Amino acid sequence: MNPIITLLKEHHISDEQIQSLFQSLTDNPLMAMATLSQLGIPADKMQQLMAMVMQNPALIKEAVEELGLDFAKVEAAKAKLQQNA
């Protein structure tokens, strides 16, 4: 299992919430960050999660694919954010 998903499950985040989080990531990465902050994960674990993603960004792609979502949408959303920056 993907380490991002594992960490979320360790903090009693439901499958539905995980699916929703990654669905929002594919639609709007900024909204995903807001959703993630509302899950009540302790700050130290959130830092661990962010460090994990920064060291290995491919983990997001793996998690999205594991959940059966379309990673191309993540890339499209990321490109849109970069255009607006």
VEXMARFI-378107 format. One record per residue: residue in one letter; x, y, z of N, C-alpha, C, O, CB in turn. Coordinates in nm, 2 decimals, decimal comma. Glycine has a CB too. Example, Ala and Ser with C-alpha at 12.3 -4.5 7.8 and 13.67 -1.06 7.14 Angstrom:
<pts>
A  1,32  -0,57  0,78  1,23  -0,45  0,78  1,32  -0,33  0,78  1,42  -0,33  0,85  1,13  -0,45  0,90
S  1,28  -0,22  0,71  1,37  -0,11  0,71  1,29  0,00  0,79  1,34  0,11  0,80  1,41  -0,06  0,57
</pts>
This chain:
<pts>
M  0,09  -0,12  0,00  0,00  0,00  0,00  0,09  0,12  0,00  0,20  0,12  0,06  -0,10  0,00  0,12
N  0,05  0,23  -0,07  0,12  0,35  -0,08  0,14  0,41  0,06  0,04  0,41  0,14  0,04  0,45  -0,17
P  0,26  0,46  0,09  0,28  0,52  0,23  0,20  0,64  0,26  0,17  0,66  0,38  0,43  0,55  0,24
I  0,15  0,72  0,17  0,07  0,83  0,20  -0,07  0,77  0,25  -0,12  0,82  0,35  0,05  0,92  0,07
I  -0,12  0,68  0,17  -0,25  0,62  0,21  -0,24  0,55  0,35  -0,33  0,56  0,43  -0,30  0,52  0,10
T  -0,12  0,48  0,37  -0,10  0,41  0,50  -0,10  0,51  0,61  -0,17  0,48  0,71  0,03  0,34  0,49
L  -0,03  0,62  0,60  -0,03  0,72  0,70  -0,17  0,78  0,73  -0,20  0,80  0,85  0,07  0,83  0,67
L  -0,24  0,80  0,63  -0,38  0,85  0,65  -0,47  0,75  0,72  -0,54  0,79  0,81  -0,45  0,89  0,51
K  -0,45  0,63  0,68  -0,53  0,52  0,75  -0,49  0,50  0,90  -0,57  0,47  0,98  -0,52  0,39  0,68
E  -0,36  0,52  0,92  -0,31  0,52  1,06  -0,38  0,62  1,15  -0,39  0,60  1,27  -0,16  0,53  1,07
H  -0,42  0,73  1,09  -0,49  0,84  1,17  -0,64  0,83  1,15  -0,71  0,93  1,16  -0,44  0,97  1,12
H  -0,69  0,71  1,12  -0,83  0,68  1,12  -0,91  0,77  1,01  -1,02  0,81  1,03  -0,89  0,70  1,25
I  -0,84  0,80  0,90  -0,91  0,86  0,79  -0,97  0,76  0,71  -0,91  0,66  0,67  -0,80  0,95  0,70
S  -1,10  0,77  0,69  -1,18  0,67  0,62  -1,14  0,66  0,47  -1,09  0,75  0,41  -1,33  0,70  0,63
D  -1,18  0,54  0,41  -1,15  0,52  0,27  -1,22  0,63  0,19  -1,17  0,68  0,09  -1,20  0,38  0,23
E  -1,34  0,67  0,23  -1,42  0,77  0,16  -1,35  0,90  0,17  -1,35  0,98  0,07  -1,56  0,78  0,22
Q  -1,29  0,94  0,28  -1,22  1,07  0,30  -1,10  1,07  0,21  -1,06  1,17  0,15  -1,19  1,09  0,45
I  -1,03  0,95  0,21  -0,90  0,94  0,13  -0,94  0,96  -0,02  -0,87  1,03  -0,09  -0,83  0,81  0,16
Q  -1,04  0,89  -0,06  -1,08  0,90  -0,20  -1,12  1,04  -0,23  -1,09  1,09  -0,34  -1,20  0,80  -0,22
S  -1,19  1,11  -0,14  -1,24  1,25  -0,16  -1,11  1,34  -0,17  -1,11  1,43  -0,25  -1,33  1,29  -0,05
L  -1,02  1,32  -0,08  -0,90  1,40  -0,08  -0,82  1,39  -0,21  -0,79  1,49  -0,27  -0,80  1,36  0,03
F  -0,80  1,27  -0,26  -0,73  1,25  -0,39  -0,81  1,29  -0,51  -0,76  1,34  -0,61  -0,69  1,11  -0,40
Q  -0,95  1,28  -0,50  -1,03  1,33  -0,60  -1,02  1,48  -0,61  -1,01  1,54  -0,72  -1,18  1,29  -0,58
S  -1,02  1,55  -0,50  -1,00  1,70  -0,50  -0,86  1,73  -0,55  -0,84  1,84  -0,61  -1,02  1,76  -0,36
L  -0,76  1,65  -0,52  -0,63  1,67  -0,57  -0,63  1,67  -0,72  -0,56  1,75  -0,79  -0,53  1,57  -0,52
T  -0,70  1,58  -0,78  -0,71  1,57  -0,93  -0,78  1,69  -0,99  -0,76  1,73  -1,10  -0,77  1,44  -0,97
D  -0,87  1,75  -0,91  -0,95  1,86  -0,96  -0,89  2,00  -0,93  -0,88  2,09  -1,01  -1,09  1,86  -0,90
N  -0,84  2,01  -0,80  -0,79  2,14  -0,76  -0,69  2,12  -0,64  -0,74  2,10  -0,53  -0,91  2,23  -0,71
P  -0,56  2,12  -0,67  -0,46  2,09  -0,57  -0,47  2,18  -0,44  -0,45  2,14  -0,33  -0,32  2,10  -0,62
L  -0,51  2,31  -0,46  -0,52  2,40  -0,35  -0,63  2,35  -0,26  -0,62  2,36  -0,13  -0,54  2,54  -0,39
M  -0,74  2,31  -0,32  -0,86  2,26  -0,24  -0,81  2,13  -0,16  -0,86  2,11  -0,05  -0,98  2,23  -0,33
A  -0,73  2,05  -0,22  -0,68  1,93  -0,15  -0,60  1,96  -0,03  -0,61  1,90  0,07  -0,60  1,84  -0,25
M  -0,52  2,07  -0,04  -0,45  2,11  0,08  -0,54  2,16  0,19  -0,52  2,13  0,31  -0,35  2,22  0,04
A  -0,65  2,23  0,16  -0,74  2,27  0,26  -0,81  2,15  0,32  -0,83  2,14  0,44  -0,85  2,37  0,20
T  -0,85  2,05  0,24  -0,91  1,93  0,28  -0,82  1,86  0,38  -0,86  1,81  0,48  -0,96  1,84  0,17
L  -0,70  1,84  0,34  -0,60  1,77  0,42  -0,58  1,84  0,56  -0,57  1,76  0,66  -0,46  1,77  0,34
S  -0,58  1,97  0,56  -0,56  2,04  0,69  -0,68  2,02  0,78  -0,67  2,03  0,90  -0,54  2,18  0,67
Q  -0,80  1,98  0,73  -0,92  1,96  0,81  -0,93  1,82  0,86  -1,03  1,79  0,94  -1,04  2,00  0,73
L  -0,84  1,73  0,83  -0,85  1,59  0,87  -0,80  1,56  1,01  -0,82  1,45  1,06  -0,77  1,50  0,78
G  -0,74  1,66  1,08  -0,70  1,65  1,22  -0,58  1,56  1,24  -0,56  1,50  1,34  -0,81  1,59  1,29
I  -0,49  1,56  1,14  -0,37  1,48  1,15  -0,27  1,57  1,23  -0,26  1,69  1,20  -0,30  1,45  1,01
P  -0,21  1,51  1,34  -0,11  1,59  1,42  0,00  1,66  1,33  0,04  1,60  1,23  -0,05  1,50  1,52
A  0,04  1,77  1,38  0,14  1,85  1,30  0,27  1,77  1,27  0,32  1,78  1,16  0,18  1,98  1,38
D  0,32  1,69  1,36  0,44  1,62  1,34  0,42  1,52  1,23  0,51  1,49  1,15  0,49  1,55  1,47
K  0,30  1,45  1,23  0,27  1,36  1,12  0,25  1,42  0,99  0,28  1,37  0,88  0,15  1,27  1,16
M  0,19  1,54  0,99  0,17  1,62  0,87  0,31  1,66  0,81  0,33  1,65  0,69  0,08  1,75  0,89
Q  0,40  1,70  0,89  0,54  1,73  0,85  0,60  1,61  0,79  0,67  1,61  0,68  0,62  1,79  0,96
Q  0,58  1,49  0,85  0,64  1,37  0,80  0,58  1,34  0,66  0,65  1,30  0,57  0,61  1,25  0,90
L  0,45  1,36  0,65  0,38  1,33  0,52  0,44  1,43  0,41  0,47  1,38  0,30  0,23  1,35  0,53
M  0,45  1,55  0,44  0,50  1,65  0,35  0,64  1,62  0,31  0,68  1,63  0,19  0,48  1,79  0,40
A  0,72  1,58  0,40  0,86  1,55  0,37  0,87  1,43  0,28  0,95  1,42  0,19  0,94  1,52  0,50
M  0,79  1,33  0,31  0,78  1,21  0,23  0,75  1,25  0,08  0,81  1,20  -0,01  0,67  1,11  0,28
V  0,65  1,33  0,06  0,61  1,37  -0,07  0,72  1,46  -0,14  0,74  1,44  -0,26  0,48  1,45  -0,07
M  0,78  1,55  -0,06  0,88  1,63  -0,12  1,00  1,55  -0,16  1,07  1,58  -0,27  0,93  1,74  -0,02
Q  1,04  1,45  -0,09  1,15  1,36  -0,12  1,12  1,27  -0,24  1,21  1,23  -0,31  1,19  1,28  0,00
N  0,99  1,23  -0,25  0,95  1,14  -0,35  0,81  1,17  -0,41  0,71  1,11  -0,37  0,95  0,99  -0,30
P  0,81  1,28  -0,50  0,68  1,32  -0,55  0,60  1,21  -0,63  0,48  1,22  -0,64  0,70  1,44  -0,65
A  0,67  1,11  -0,67  0,60  1,00  -0,74  0,50  0,93  -0,65  0,42  0,86  -0,70  0,71  0,90  -0,79
L  0,52  0,95  -0,52  0,42  0,88  -0,43  0,28  0,93  -0,45  0,18  0,86  -0,43  0,46  0,91  -0,28
I  0,26  1,06  -0,49  0,13  1,11  -0,52  0,07  1,04  -0,64  -0,04  0,99  -0,64  0,13  1,26  -0,55
K  0,15  1,02  -0,75  0,11  0,95  -0,86  0,07  0,81  -0,83  -0,04  0,76  -0,87  0,22  0,95  -0,97
E  0,15  0,74  -0,75  0,12  0,60  -0,71  -0,01  0,59  -0,63  -0,09  0,50  -0,65  0,24  0,55  -0,62
A  -0,03  0,69  -0,54  -0,15  0,69  -0,46  -0,28  0,71  -0,55  -0,38  0,65  -0,53  -0,15  0,80  -0,35
V  -0,27  0,81  -0,64  -0,38  0,84  -0,73  -0,41  0,72  -0,81  -0,53  0,68  -0,83  -0,34  0,96  -0,82
E  -0,31  0,65  -0,87  -0,33  0,53  -0,95  -0,39  0,42  -0,86  -0,47  0,34  -0,91  -0,20  0,49  -1,02
E  -0,34  0,40  -0,74  -0,39  0,30  -0,65  -0,54  0,32  -0,62  -0,61  0,22  -0,60  -0,31  0,30  -0,52
L  -0,58  0,44  -0,61  -0,72  0,47  -0,59  -0,81  0,47  -0,71  -0,93  0,49  -0,71  -0,73  0,61  -0,52
G  -0,74  0,44  -0,83  -0,82  0,43  -0,96  -0,85  0,57  -1,02  -0,95  0,57  -1,09  -0,94  0,35  -0,93
L  -0,78  0,67  -0,98  -0,81  0,80  -1,04  -0,71  0,83  -1,15  -0,62  0,76  -1,18  -0,79  0,91  -0,93
D  -0,74  0,94  -1,22  -0,66  0,98  -1,34  -0,55  1,08  -1,31  -0,58  1,19  -1,28  -0,76  1,03  -1,45
F  -0,43  1,03  -1,31  -0,32  1,12  -1,28  -0,30  1,23  -1,38  -0,25  1,34  -1,34  -0,19  1,04  -1,27
A  -0,34  1,22  -1,50  -0,33  1,32  -1,60  -0,41  1,45  -1,55  -0,37  1,56  -1,58  -0,39  1,28  -1,74
K  -0,52  1,43  -1,48  -0,59  1,54  -1,42  -0,51  1,62  -1,32  -0,52  1,74  -1,31  -0,72  1,49  -1,36
V  -0,43  1,55  -1,24  -0,34  1,61  -1,14  -0,24  1,70  -1,22  -0,22  1,81  -1,18  -0,26  1,50  -1,06
E  -0,18  1,65  -1,33  -0,09  1,72  -1,40  -0,15  1,84  -1,47  -0,09  1,95  -1,47  -0,02  1,63  -1,51
A  -0,27  1,83  -1,52  -0,35  1,94  -1,58  -0,37  2,05  -1,47  -0,36  2,17  -1,50  -0,48  1,89  -1,64
A  -0,41  2,01  -1,36  -0,44  2,10  -1,25  -0,31  2,18  -1,21  -0,32  2,30  -1,18  -0,50  2,03  -1,13
K  -0,21  2,10  -1,20  -0,08  2,16  -1,17  -0,03  2,26  -1,27  0,02  2,37  -1,24  0,03  2,05  -1,15
A  -0,05  2,23  -1,40  -0,02  2,32  -1,51  -0,10  2,45  -1,50  -0,05  2,56  -1,52  -0,03  2,26  -1,64
K  -0,23  2,43  -1,47  -0,32  2,55  -1,45  -0,27  2,64  -1,34  -0,28  2,76  -1,35  -0,46  2,50  -1,43
L  -0,23  2,58  -1,23  -0,18  2,66  -1,11  -0,06  2,74  -1,15  -0,04  2,85  -1,11  -0,16  2,57  -0,99
Q  0,03  2,67  -1,23  0,15  2,74  -1,27  0,13  2,86  -1,36  0,20  2,96  -1,36  0,25  2,64  -1,33
Q  0,02  2,84  -1,44  -0,01  2,95  -1,54  -0,07  3,07  -1,46  -0,04  3,19  -1,50  -0,12  2,90  -1,64
N  -0,14  3,04  -1,35  -0,20  3,15  -1,27  -0,10  3,22  -1,17  -0,13  3,32  -1,12  -0,32  3,10  -1,19
A  0,01  3,15  -1,16  0,11  3,21  -1,06  0,19  3,32  -1,12  0,28  3,38  -1,05  0,21  3,10  -1,01
</pts>
